[in-house]
Amino acid sequence: MKHKTNEDGFTLVEVMVTLVIIGLLTTFVVLNVLPAQGKAQVQKAKGDIAAIETALEMFYLDMNQYPTEQQGLEALTTPPSGVNEGAYRTGGYIKKMSLDPWGNPYEYRNPGERSLVDIYSLGADGEPGGEDQNADIGNWQ
């Protein structure tokens, strides 16, 4: 009866080298993907604001006025009180008012401070002002 002296399997060194390589790859991916995610969120906010601005323009063409600040952006999805409901488009001007990429509602100001009406997101921090990802993103940019 012969006993096998060579055991099949991995050595500790092989396992450690594999873990180091996986760690390096993970670090590389994290450092390159996270900044791209922030840029994608900013681009999504800009796209949403452009769509809301287009819907506001259609509202203006039908109603001859922009929604008041009290009516807000909800006036684009459901007819606000005090408007000519016969002129209001069936189904509204936008299907659903989405939140910004950071989970906050888009802000609306009429009259605007930077344009005729201001539509904006307060950025990642949800506070006015800021830099980089925390900067306000609006239809004036």
N, C-alpha and C positions, 0 to 999 in steps of 0.2 A: 504494500500500500504506500503510495507516494503522496506526500503533502505538498500542496502548491505553495511556494514561497513568495511568488509575485502576486500581490493583491491588485485587482483592478480598482480604479478610482482616481480621485484627484488628490494631489498633494496640497498641503497648506499654502505653499508658495503659489501654486496655480490659482487657487481660490482667491488669494489676496491680490494677485495681479489682475484678475477679472474684476474684482470689486473696485480697484483703483481706476480701471478703465471705465467702468460704468459711472463712477463718481465724476470723472473728468467730462464724460459726455453729458451727464446731467447738468453740470455747471455751465457748460458751453451752451446748451439749449436754453436754460433759464436766463442766462445773461443776454441772449439774442432774441428770445421770444417775448419777454415781459415788456421791453420798450415798444415793441411792435404792437402789443395789445393796447397800450395807452394811446398810440397814434390812431389805431383803428377806432377806438372809442370817440376820439375827437372828430374823426371823419364821419362817423355815424351821426354824431350830434349835428354837424354841419349839414348833412343830408336831410335829417329830420327837420331842421329849421327851414331849409329851402322848400321842403314839401309843405310845411305849415304856412310859409309865406305865400306860396302859390294858392293854397286854399283860401287864405285871407283875401287875396286879390280877386278870386272868383266871387267870394262873399261880397266884396265891395262892388263889383260889377252888377250883381243882382240887387243889392240893397242900397246902393249909393252911399254907403257909409261902412266903416270898419266896426266890428263889435266894440262896445264900450269896455273899459277895463273891468267893470262889474260883471258884464256878460262873459268876459274872458274867452279863452280858446275853446271852451265847451260849446260856444255858439257855432262852431264849425261842425259839430256832430249832431246837435239837436237844436231846433229853432228856439231862440231866446224869446222871452215875452217882450212885447212892444215892437216887433218887426212884422212886416207884411208877410204873413205865412204863405200867401199865394206866390210870392216871388222867391221864397226859400226853396232850394233844390231838394227834390225827393231823395232821401238817403243822406242828406247833408253834404258837406264839402270835403270831408275827410272821414274815412270809415271809423277810425278809432284814434283817440288822442293818446299817443304813446308817452312813456316816461323817457327821460334822457338815459344815456348808457349807465349812469350811476344810480338810477332808480328814483330820481327826483322829477317832479313835473316841470315842464318848460314854463318859463315866465313870460308874461305878456304885459306890455305897457302901452297905453293909448291915452294921450299923445306920447310918442316916444321921445327919449332924450337924445338919441343918436341918429334916428331916422324917423320917418313919418309914424310908424309904429315899431316898437322894439319887441323882438322875439328872441329869447336867449336862455341858455343854460348857465348855471353858476359853476359848472365844472365839477371835478372830482370831490372837492371839499364841501360843496354846497354853500359856500360863503361868497359874498361879492368880492371882486378883485382876484388877486392871486397870480401865480406864474405857472408856466408849463401846463401840466394837466389840471391844475387848480384854477386856471384862468377862465374868465367868463367867455362863452362862445355865443355870438349873436349874429343877427342878420345884417349888421353893419360892417362885417368883416369881408 
